[in-house]
Amino acid sequence: MTIHVSLPAELEARVHSEVATGLYSSASEVVREALRNFFSPSFTPEEIAWLKTEMRERVAELERGEYEPRTVDEFFNEIDRQLMEKNV
């Protein structure tokens, strides 16, 4: 199904900015992800379990001295990318 949507300039710029990060290969992917989040804003039990596992791994990295400093945005972008890859 194809739907054409007009966006205000600010939203269009944000979509293009997301594509520029490299996490998405097209504006359509950004919009699909945004709509998925809009229609199901809460985490599923599987997502929560996965996030807990990820956090435990990060704490273990920190304790082993293998911690890689990141900004909050980098951290959440990585989590988003991994969730998309795992399709949790």
CYANA upper distance limits for C-alpha pairs under 8 A (distance plus 0.5 A):
  7 LEU  CA     11 LEU  CA      6.51
  7 LEU  CA     12 GLU  CA      6.26
  8 PRO  CA     12 GLU  CA      6.72
  9 ALA  CA     13 ALA  CA      6.59
 10 GLU  CA     14 ARG  CA      6.84
 11 LEU  CA     15 VAL  CA      6.69
 12 GLU  CA     16 HIS  CA      6.78
 13 ALA  CA     17 SER  CA      6.53
 14 ARG  CA     18 GLU  CA      6.77
 15 VAL  CA     19 VAL  CA      6.96
 15 VAL  CA     27 ALA  CA      6.52
 15 VAL  CA     30 VAL  CA      6.85
 15 VAL  CA     31 VAL  CA      8.02
 16 HIS  CA     20 ALA  CA      6.67
 16 HIS  CA     27 ALA  CA      7.01
 17 SER  CA     21 THR  CA      7.07
 18 GLU  CA     22 GLY  CA      7.83
 18 GLU  CA     23 LEU  CA      7.55
 18 GLU  CA     24 TYR  CA      7.28
 18 GLU  CA     30 VAL  CA      7.49
 19 VAL  CA     23 LEU  CA      6.96
 19 VAL  CA     24 TYR  CA      5.42
 19 VAL  CA     25 SER  CA      6.47
 19 VAL  CA     26 SER  CA      6.40
 19 VAL  CA     27 ALA  CA      6.84
 19 VAL  CA     30 VAL  CA      7.71
 20 ALA  CA     24 TYR  CA      8.29
 23 LEU  CA     77 ASN  CA      8.47
 23 LEU  CA     81 ARG  CA      7.28
 24 TYR  CA     29 GLU  CA      6.54
 24 TYR  CA     30 VAL  CA      6.90
 25 SER  CA     29 GLU  CA      7.36
 26 SER  CA     30 VAL  CA      7.32
 27 ALA  CA     31 VAL  CA      6.81
 28 SER  CA     32 ARG  CA      6.54
 29 GLU  CA     33 GLU  CA      6.63
 30 VAL  CA     34 ALA  CA      6.63
 31 VAL  CA     35 LEU  CA      6.60
 32 ARG  CA     36 ARG  CA      6.65
 33 GLU  CA     37 ASN  CA      6.70
 34 ALA  CA     38 PHE  CA      6.56
 35 LEU  CA     39 PHE  CA      6.61
 36 ARG  CA     40 SER  CA      6.54
 36 ARG  CA     41 PRO  CA      8.40
 37 ASN  CA     41 PRO  CA      5.54
 43 PHE  CA     47 GLU  CA      6.22
 43 PHE  CA     48 ILE  CA      6.75
 44 THR  CA     48 ILE  CA      6.82
 45 PRO  CA     49 ALA  CA      6.67
 46 GLU  CA     50 TRP  CA      6.59
 46 GLU  CA     88 VAL  CA      6.88
 47 GLU  CA     51 LEU  CA      6.52
 47 GLU  CA     83 LEU  CA      8.23
 47 GLU  CA     88 VAL  CA      6.19
 48 ILE  CA     52 LYS  CA      6.66
 49 ALA  CA     53 THR  CA      6.81
 50 TRP  CA     54 GLU  CA      6.71
 50 TRP  CA     88 VAL  CA      8.45
 51 LEU  CA     55 MET  CA      6.61
 52 LYS  CA     56 ARG  CA      6.70
 53 THR  CA     57 GLU  CA      6.78
 54 GLU  CA     58 ARG  CA      6.75
 55 MET  CA     59 VAL  CA      6.71
 56 ARG  CA     60 ALA  CA      6.70
 57 GLU  CA     61 GLU  CA      6.71
 58 ARG  CA     62 LEU  CA      6.76
 58 ARG  CA     67 TYR  CA      7.92
 59 VAL  CA     63 GLU  CA      6.72
 60 ALA  CA     64 ARG  CA      6.68
 61 GLU  CA     65 GLY  CA      6.68
 61 GLU  CA     66 GLU  CA      5.36
 61 GLU  CA     67 TYR  CA      5.82
 62 LEU  CA     66 GLU  CA      6.16
 62 LEU  CA     67 TYR  CA      5.11
 63 GLU  CA     67 TYR  CA      8.49
 70 ARG  CA     74 GLU  CA      6.32
 70 ARG  CA     75 PHE  CA      6.66
 71 THR  CA     75 PHE  CA      6.74
 72 VAL  CA     76 PHE  CA      6.76
 73 ASP  CA     77 ASN  CA      6.44
 74 GLU  CA     78 GLU  CA      6.60
 75 PHE  CA     79 ILE  CA      6.82
 76 PHE  CA     80 ASP  CA      6.53
 77 ASN  CA     81 ARG  CA      6.58
 78 GLU  CA     82 GLN  CA      6.64
 79 ILE  CA     83 LEU  CA      6.58
 80 ASP  CA     84 MET  CA      6.70
 81 ARG  CA     85 GLU  CA      6.74
 82 GLN  CA     86 LYS  CA      6.58
 83 LEU  CA     87 ASN  CA      6.15
 83 LEU  CA     88 VAL  CA      6.19
 84 MET  CA     88 VAL  CA      7.55
